[in-house]
Amino acid sequence: MNPEEVLQAKERENAIQQALRRLSHEHRSIIVLRDIEGFSYTEIADVLGISMGTVKSRLARARADLKKSLMRYLSVRYL
């Protein structure tokens, strides 16, 4: 990677971390368990003490919120 690519990667990582911090605790924890730690839906349901349906709906809402937050970052960054 050249220096510009390294900088872009670092900026992207920072934007993702900031977007994750802006999520509610419920949404952040479910994103971390599924998308970062790789837990199955069943494992997440067991860990959080919620139904599989709740896991799926929370994950969908969390991903939508994360996407919305990252889209704001991209629109500001590339204006």
C-alpha positions, -999 to +999 in steps of 0.1 A: +000+000+000+012+035-008+009+062+018-023+076+004-040+042+005-028+037+041-043+071+051-076+062+033-078+029+051-072+045+084-099+072+078-123+044+068-115+025+099-121+056+121-154+063+103-166+028+110-155+030+147-173+063+151-204+050+134-204+020+157-201+042+188-231+062+177-253+031+177-274+022+207-259-004+230-283-031+218-275-024+181-237-021+187-236-054+207-255-074+180-233-060+152-201-069+171-213-104+180-225-112+144-203-093+120-171-090+140-170-120+163-188-143+138-215-156+163-244-175+148-280-162+153-286-190+178-254-181+198-264-145+198-299-153+210-285-174+238-259-148+249-284-120+249-313-140+262-336-130+233-354-149+205-340-156+171-366-134+155-355-105+178-318-111+168-327-109+131-348-078+134-323-060+157-295-069+133-314-056+103-321-023+121-286-020+134-271-025+099-295+000+085-285+026+112-248+018+106-252+023+068-271+056+073-243+068+096-216+058+071-235+073+042-234+107+060-196+103+064-192+095+028-214+124+016-194+149+038-160+134+028-166+135-009-185+167-014 
